[in-house]
Amino acid sequence: MSKNPFYNALGAIAYIIVIVFSINLIDELETNVGIQQYLMPIVMLSLFTLSAAIMAYLFCYQPVLLLIDGKKEKAVSLFLKTVGIFASFILLLVLLYLLFF
C-alpha cells in the first residue's frame, strides 16, 4: 500500500466499512430464501478469503519490501505502527459505540 501506517490502517477500516454496508444491502434486498442456505456460506467463505488477502496486502506488503531491502528496523516499525493505528481506530469505534448506543 504505502509507507505511511496511517493510510494503511485507514485503508483497512475503509475496506471493512464497505464490506459491512454491502452485506447489509444484500440482506435488505434478499427475497429468495431457498438457495440462500447453500449460496450464502460459499459467499461468506469467499469473502473471508478475499478479506485475508486484502488485509495481508494492506498490512504486510510494504514491510516485506523493506525487509527484502535489508531494512529490518523500518519494516518492523512500519508494521507495528500500522497495527497500532488500526487498533486505535478500533478502540475509537468501540468508544463511539459505547457512548452513542
C-alpha positions as CSV (number, residue, x, y, z in Angstrom):
1,M,0.0,0.0,0.0
2,S,2.1,2.9,1.3
3,K,4.9,3.6,3.7
4,N,2.5,5.7,5.8
5,P,1.0,3.5,8.5
6,F,-2.0,5.8,8.9
7,Y,-3.0,5.3,5.3
8,N,-2.6,1.6,5.6
9,A,-4.8,1.4,8.7
10,L,-7.3,3.8,7.2
11,G,-7.5,1.6,4.1
12,A,-8.2,-1.4,6.2
13,I,-11.0,0.5,8.1
14,A,-12.5,1.8,4.8
15,Y,-12.5,-1.8,3.3
16,I,-14.3,-3.1,6.4
17,I,-16.9,-0.3,6.2
18,V,-17.5,-1.1,2.5
19,I,-18.0,-4.8,3.2
20,V,-20.4,-4.2,6.1
21,F,-22.5,-1.8,4.1
22,S,-22.5,-4.3,1.2
23,I,-23.6,-7.1,3.4
24,N,-26.4,-5.0,4.9
25,L,-27.6,-4.0,1.4
26,I,-27.6,-7.6,0.2
27,D,-29.5,-8.6,3.3
28,E,-32.2,-6.0,2.7
29,L,-32.6,-7.0,-1.0
30,E,-32.6,-10.7,-0.5
31,T,-36.0,-12.4,-1.1
32,N,-35.2,-16.0,-2.2
33,V,-34.5,-18.0,1.0
34,G,-34.3,-21.4,-0.6
35,I,-30.9,-21.1,-2.3
36,Q,-29.6,-18.9,0.5
37,Q,-28.8,-21.9,2.6
38,Y,-26.2,-23.1,0.0
39,L,-25.1,-19.9,-1.6
40,M,-24.5,-17.7,1.5
41,P,-21.9,-20.0,3.1
42,I,-20.0,-20.0,-0.2
43,V,-20.2,-16.3,-0.5
44,M,-19.1,-15.7,3.1
45,L,-16.1,-18.1,2.9
46,S,-15.1,-16.5,-0.4
47,L,-15.4,-13.1,1.3
48,F,-13.3,-14.3,4.2
49,T,-10.5,-15.4,1.9
50,L,-10.6,-12.2,-0.1
51,S,-10.5,-10.2,3.1
52,A,-7.5,-12.1,4.4
53,A,-5.7,-11.4,1.1
54,I,-6.5,-7.7,1.2
55,M,-5.6,-7.2,4.8
56,A,-2.3,-9.1,4.2
57,Y,-1.6,-6.7,1.4
58,L,-2.5,-3.6,3.4
59,F,-0.5,-4.6,6.5
60,C,2.4,-6.6,5.1
61,Y,3.3,-5.6,1.5
62,Q,5.5,-2.5,2.3
63,P,7.1,-4.1,5.4
64,V,8.1,-7.2,3.4
65,L,9.6,-5.0,0.7
66,L,11.6,-3.1,3.3
67,L,12.7,-6.4,4.8
68,I,13.9,-7.7,1.4
69,D,15.8,-4.4,1.0
70,G,17.6,-5.2,4.3
71,K,15.8,-2.5,6.3
72,K,14.6,-4.8,9.1
73,E,14.0,-2.0,11.7
74,K,12.0,0.1,9.3
75,A,9.9,-2.9,8.3
76,V,9.1,-3.9,11.9
77,S,8.4,-0.3,12.8
78,L,6.0,0.3,9.8
79,F,4.2,-3.0,10.6
80,L,3.8,-2.2,14.3
81,K,2.8,1.4,13.6
82,T,0.1,0.2,11.1
83,V,-1.3,-2.3,13.6
84,G,-1.2,0.2,16.4
85,I,-3.1,2.8,14.4
86,F,-5.6,0.2,13.3
87,A,-6.1,-0.8,16.9
88,S,-6.6,2.9,17.8
89,F,-9.3,3.1,15.1
90,I,-11.0,0.0,16.5
91,L,-10.8,1.4,20.1
92,L,-12.2,4.7,18.9
93,L,-15.1,2.9,17.2
94,V,-15.8,0.9,20.3
95,L,-15.8,4.1,22.4
96,L,-18.1,5.8,20.0
97,Y,-20.5,2.8,20.1
98,L,-20.5,2.8,23.8
99,L,-21.2,6.5,24.0
100,F,-24.0,6.7,21.5
101,F,-25.7,3.3,21.5
